[in-house]
Amino acid sequence: MQPLMILQRVSQDPVDLDLLAAALDIDLIPEPMPDNLCLVLQPIRFPRFDELRWTLKINADHPETRRRFSIAHAIGHLAHHPKLIGEGLCDDLEYRCPTDGPRANAAIDRHHETEANRIAVGILMPCKAVQHRHAQFADLDQLAGHFRVSPAAMRIRLEALSLPVPPMHSLLAGAR
């Protein structure tokens, strides 16, 4: 099944990225990496069977929210420009693929990275789900925790959807 078709069928919140990756033939491998590296995505070709799978290594030392965004970001690359991935790509902390060096992929530019980020946001915080859950949580930490994203990412998503940003529980607790 094509990645875009699978993504359109994602309805659970928070999304189970392990199941989504399996449906897209992606092997997830948490692995210690240098702190400035988020992900390494590489194809595994089986020409005899005309099959293509993917290996996605994510930085095991990063917080869960960043690892989840890294997975969704890589799925974004696969959904919109799989042919540009070539022999692979890696992304740094700003989700930028180097254009030179041993892990370079000059075919992936800022536009492609922005597109992959947009898709990642839609996977992790689907518009309808965020609108539905927004009223159920009293603070930003709880809402972000439900979707398993950072409060900063949830704040940006709420602002993009023109929804009021609830206060953060940690800020409320500090005011007592």
BALOBA-1460 file (C-alpha; in Angstrom, 3 decimals):
// residues 176
<rec num="1" residu="m" x="0.000" y="0.000" z="0.000"/>
<rec num="2" residu="q" x="1.262" y="3.506" z="-0.793"/>
<rec num="3" residu="p" x="2.344" y="5.717" z="2.146"/>
<rec num="4" residu="l" x="-0.231" y="8.439" z="1.445"/>
<rec num="5" residu="m" x="-3.063" y="5.891" z="1.410"/>
<rec num="6" residu="i" x="-1.910" y="4.484" z="4.745"/>
<rec num="7" residu="l" x="-1.557" y="7.948" z="6.272"/>
<rec num="8" residu="q" x="-5.119" y="8.817" z="5.255"/>
<rec num="9" residu="r" x="-6.352" y="5.818" z="7.240"/>
<rec num="10" residu="v" x="-4.620" y="6.814" z="10.488"/>
<rec num="11" residu="s" x="-7.372" y="7.644" z="12.947"/>
<rec num="12" residu="q" x="-6.055" y="6.672" z="16.385"/>
<rec num="13" residu="d" x="-4.709" y="9.347" z="18.676"/>
<rec num="14" residu="p" x="-2.047" y="9.231" z="19.732"/>
<rec num="15" residu="v" x="-0.903" y="7.404" z="16.635"/>
<rec num="16" residu="d" x="0.932" y="4.127" z="17.161"/>
<rec num="17" residu="l" x="4.119" y="4.799" z="15.204"/>
<rec num="18" residu="d" x="5.338" y="1.210" z="15.543"/>
<rec num="19" residu="l" x="2.233" y="-0.058" z="13.723"/>
<rec num="20" residu="l" x="2.427" y="2.718" z="11.155"/>
<rec num="21" residu="a" x="6.096" y="1.993" z="10.462"/>
<rec num="22" residu="a" x="5.381" y="-1.735" z="10.098"/>
<rec num="23" residu="a" x="2.573" y="-0.977" z="7.619"/>
<rec num="24" residu="l" x="5.051" y="1.084" z="5.583"/>
<rec num="25" residu="d" x="7.766" y="-1.635" z="5.631"/>
<rec num="26" residu="i" x="10.017" y="0.420" z="7.902"/>
<rec num="27" residu="d" x="12.232" y="-1.334" z="10.442"/>
<rec num="28" residu="l" x="12.641" y="1.004" z="13.435"/>
<rec num="29" residu="i" x="15.979" y="0.771" z="15.191"/>
<rec num="30" residu="p" x="16.636" y="2.965" z="18.231"/>
<rec num="31" residu="e" x="20.394" y="3.413" z="18.355"/>
<rec num="32" residu="p" x="22.811" y="5.634" z="20.274"/>
<rec num="33" residu="m" x="24.061" y="8.372" z="17.946"/>
<rec num="34" residu="p" x="25.868" y="11.694" z="18.274"/>
<rec num="35" residu="d" x="23.495" y="14.151" z="19.951"/>
<rec num="36" residu="n" x="23.296" y="16.366" z="16.852"/>
<rec num="37" residu="l" x="21.884" y="13.498" z="14.748"/>
<rec num="38" residu="c" x="18.167" y="12.564" z="14.854"/>
<rec num="39" residu="l" x="17.681" y="9.908" z="12.220"/>
<rec num="40" residu="v" x="19.230" y="7.828" z="9.456"/>
<rec num="41" residu="l" x="16.887" y="6.418" z="6.805"/>
<rec num="42" residu="q" x="18.198" y="3.804" z="4.365"/>
<rec num="43" residu="p" x="16.571" y="1.545" z="1.786"/>
<rec num="44" residu="i" x="16.990" y="-2.210" z="1.834"/>
<rec num="45" residu="r" x="16.425" y="-3.615" z="-1.623"/>
<rec num="46" residu="f" x="15.499" y="-7.208" z="-2.407"/>
<rec num="47" residu="p" x="15.766" y="-7.233" z="-6.230"/>
<rec num="48" residu="r" x="15.050" y="-10.935" z="-6.477"/>
<rec num="49" residu="f" x="11.630" y="-10.332" z="-4.935"/>
<rec num="50" residu="d" x="11.153" y="-6.814" z="-6.353"/>
<rec num="51" residu="e" x="10.754" y="-5.631" z="-2.765"/>
<rec num="52" residu="l" x="11.890" y="-2.516" z="-0.958"/>
<rec num="53" residu="r" x="11.988" y="-2.068" z="2.804"/>
<rec num="54" residu="w" x="13.448" y="0.728" z="4.885"/>
<rec num="55" residu="t" x="15.672" y="0.897" z="7.933"/>
<rec num="56" residu="l" x="15.070" y="3.910" z="10.134"/>
<rec num="57" residu="k" x="17.617" y="4.426" z="12.877"/>
<rec num="58" residu="i" x="16.518" y="6.978" z="15.452"/>
<rec num="59" residu="n" x="18.643" y="8.482" z="18.184"/>
<rec num="60" residu="a" x="17.918" y="6.349" z="21.263"/>
<rec num="61" residu="d" x="19.372" y="9.048" z="23.516"/>
<rec num="62" residu="h" x="16.794" y="11.664" z="22.532"/>
<rec num="63" residu="p" x="13.555" y="12.182" z="24.493"/>
<rec num="64" residu="e" x="10.497" y="10.199" z="23.401"/>
<rec num="65" residu="t" x="8.834" y="13.289" z="21.910"/>
<rec num="66" residu="r" x="11.823" y="13.949" z="19.614"/>
<rec num="67" residu="r" x="12.093" y="10.264" z="18.652"/>
<rec num="68" residu="r" x="8.401" y="10.259" z="17.711"/>
<rec num="69" residu="f" x="8.830" y="13.417" z="15.632"/>
<rec num="70" residu="s" x="11.887" y="11.883" z="13.944"/>
<rec num="71" residu="i" x="9.876" y="8.796" z="12.957"/>
<rec num="72" residu="a" x="6.976" y="10.876" z="11.650"/>
<rec num="73" residu="h" x="9.406" y="13.185" z="9.815"/>
<rec num="74" residu="a" x="11.047" y="10.212" z="8.052"/>
<rec num="75" residu="i" x="7.585" y="8.923" z="7.080"/>
<rec num="76" residu="g" x="6.990" y="12.377" z="5.604"/>
<rec num="77" residu="h" x="10.034" y="11.956" z="3.380"/>
<rec num="78" residu="l" x="8.808" y="8.535" z="2.270"/>
<rec num="79" residu="a" x="5.286" y="9.789" z="1.594"/>
<rec num="80" residu="h" x="6.215" y="12.755" z="-0.582"/>
<rec num="81" residu="h" x="9.576" y="12.195" z="-2.207"/>
<rec num="82" residu="p" x="10.788" y="8.603" z="-1.815"/>
<rec num="83" residu="k" x="12.780" y="8.704" z="-5.061"/>
<rec num="84" residu="l" x="14.922" y="11.569" z="-3.741"/>
<rec num="85" residu="i" x="16.039" y="9.482" z="-0.772"/>
<rec num="86" residu="g" x="18.316" y="7.454" z="-3.035"/>
<rec num="87" residu="e" x="20.760" y="5.483" z="-0.911"/>
<rec num="88" residu="g" x="19.568" y="7.184" z="2.231"/>
<rec num="89" residu="l" x="19.427" y="10.358" z="4.236"/>
<rec num="90" residu="c" x="20.131" y="11.589" z="7.719"/>
<rec num="91" residu="d" x="18.792" y="14.604" z="9.558"/>
<rec num="92" residu="d" x="20.315" y="16.763" z="12.261"/>
<rec num="93" residu="l" x="18.601" y="18.441" z="15.223"/>
<rec num="94" residu="e" x="17.002" y="21.003" z="12.926"/>
<rec num="95" residu="y" x="15.777" y="18.223" z="10.607"/>
<rec num="96" residu="r" x="18.153" y="19.284" z="7.859"/>
<rec num="97" residu="c" x="19.920" y="16.779" z="5.644"/>
<rec num="98" residu="p" x="23.604" y="17.550" z="5.047"/>
<rec num="99" residu="t" x="24.491" y="18.338" z="1.446"/>
<rec num="100" residu="d" x="28.121" y="17.266" z="1.757"/>
<rec num="101" residu="g" x="30.118" y="14.721" z="3.724"/>
<rec num="102" residu="p" x="29.685" y="10.975" z="4.206"/>
<rec num="103" residu="r" x="25.967" y="11.180" z="5.073"/>
<rec num="104" residu="a" x="25.079" y="13.750" z="2.424"/>
<rec num="105" residu="n" x="22.044" y="13.741" z="0.176"/>
<rec num="106" residu="a" x="22.119" y="16.822" z="-2.040"/>
<rec num="107" residu="a" x="18.689" y="15.932" z="-3.511"/>
<rec num="108" residu="i" x="16.944" y="16.798" z="-0.215"/>
<rec num="109" residu="d" x="16.648" y="20.557" z="0.254"/>
<rec num="110" residu="r" x="14.917" y="22.852" z="2.754"/>
<rec num="111" residu="h" x="11.640" y="22.625" z="0.848"/>
<rec num="112" residu="h" x="11.643" y="18.827" z="1.187"/>
<rec num="113" residu="e" x="12.507" y="19.076" z="4.892"/>
<rec num="114" residu="t" x="9.695" y="21.573" z="5.477"/>
<rec num="115" residu="e" x="7.299" y="19.265" z="3.646"/>
<rec num="116" residu="a" x="8.399" y="16.308" z="5.795"/>
<rec num="117" residu="n" x="7.897" y="18.434" z="8.941"/>
<rec num="118" residu="r" x="4.380" y="19.379" z="7.821"/>
<rec num="119" residu="i" x="3.505" y="15.728" z="7.294"/>
<rec num="120" residu="a" x="5.020" y="14.794" z="10.668"/>
<rec num="121" residu="v" x="2.821" y="17.358" z="12.409"/>
<rec num="122" residu="g" x="-0.246" y="15.959" z="10.633"/>
<rec num="123" residu="i" x="0.651" y="12.414" z="11.660"/>
<rec num="124" residu="l" x="1.321" y="13.209" z="15.312"/>
<rec num="125" residu="m" x="-1.344" y="15.884" z="15.804"/>
<rec num="126" residu="p" x="-4.106" y="15.424" z="13.206"/>
<rec num="127" residu="c" x="-6.284" y="18.514" z="12.865"/>
<rec num="128" residu="k" x="-9.596" y="16.852" z="13.744"/>
<rec num="129" residu="a" x="-8.133" y="14.942" z="16.687"/>
<rec num="130" residu="v" x="-6.522" y="18.077" z="18.145"/>
<rec num="131" residu="q" x="-9.756" y="20.042" z="17.704"/>
<rec num="132" residu="h" x="-11.688" y="17.231" z="19.401"/>
<rec num="133" residu="r" x="-9.259" y="16.728" z="22.305"/>
<rec num="134" residu="h" x="-8.563" y="20.433" z="22.861"/>
<rec num="135" residu="a" x="-11.615" y="20.915" z="25.083"/>
<rec num="136" residu="q" x="-10.915" y="17.749" z="27.100"/>
<rec num="137" residu="f" x="-7.643" y="18.897" z="28.648"/>
<rec num="138" residu="a" x="-7.235" y="21.745" z="31.107"/>
<rec num="139" residu="d" x="-3.630" y="22.554" z="30.291"/>
<rec num="140" residu="l" x="-1.030" y="22.417" z="27.566"/>
<rec num="141" residu="d" x="1.106" y="19.752" z="29.287"/>
<rec num="142" residu="q" x="-1.831" y="17.335" z="29.458"/>
<rec num="143" residu="l" x="-2.838" y="17.908" z="25.841"/>
<rec num="144" residu="a" x="0.752" y="17.492" z="24.624"/>
<rec num="145" residu="g" x="1.133" y="14.418" z="26.822"/>
<rec num="146" residu="h" x="-1.957" y="12.845" z="25.296"/>
<rec num="147" residu="f" x="-0.502" y="13.159" z="21.793"/>
<rec num="148" residu="r" x="3.002" y="12.295" z="23.104"/>
<rec num="149" residu="v" x="4.527" y="15.480" z="21.680"/>
<rec num="150" residu="s" x="6.367" y="18.337" z="23.351"/>
<rec num="151" residu="p" x="4.376" y="21.254" z="24.790"/>
<rec num="152" residu="a" x="6.240" y="23.538" z="22.346"/>
<rec num="153" residu="a" x="5.088" y="21.440" z="19.356"/>
<rec num="154" residu="m" x="1.518" y="21.400" z="20.665"/>
<rec num="155" residu="r" x="1.568" y="25.176" z="21.168"/>
<rec num="156" residu="i" x="2.640" y="25.684" z="17.548"/>
<rec num="157" residu="r" x="-0.057" y="23.269" z="16.335"/>
<rec num="158" residu="l" x="-2.796" y="25.004" z="18.348"/>
<rec num="159" residu="e" x="-1.713" y="28.396" z="17.052"/>
<rec num="160" residu="a" x="-1.710" y="27.097" z="13.470"/>
<rec num="161" residu="l" x="-5.252" y="25.805" z="13.989"/>
<rec num="162" residu="s" x="-6.306" y="29.138" z="15.596"/>
<rec num="163" residu="l" x="-7.206" y="27.361" z="18.833"/>
<rec num="164" residu="p" x="-6.605" y="29.011" z="22.203"/>
<rec num="165" residu="v" x="-3.450" y="27.801" z="23.913"/>
<rec num="166" residu="p" x="-4.267" y="26.584" z="27.435"/>
<rec num="167" residu="p" x="-1.874" y="27.420" z="30.261"/>
<rec num="168" residu="m" x="0.882" y="24.968" z="31.138"/>
<rec num="169" residu="h" x="0.391" y="22.969" z="34.328"/>
<rec num="170" residu="s" x="4.011" y="23.524" z="35.273"/>
<rec num="171" residu="l" x="3.458" y="27.297" z="35.117"/>
<rec num="172" residu="l" x="0.285" y="27.007" z="37.200"/>
<rec num="173" residu="a" x="2.062" y="24.911" z="39.831"/>
<rec num="174" residu="g" x="4.890" y="27.445" z="40.069"/>
<rec num="175" residu="a" x="2.444" y="30.289" z="40.723"/>
<rec num="176" residu="r" x="1.156" y="28.733" z="43.981"/>
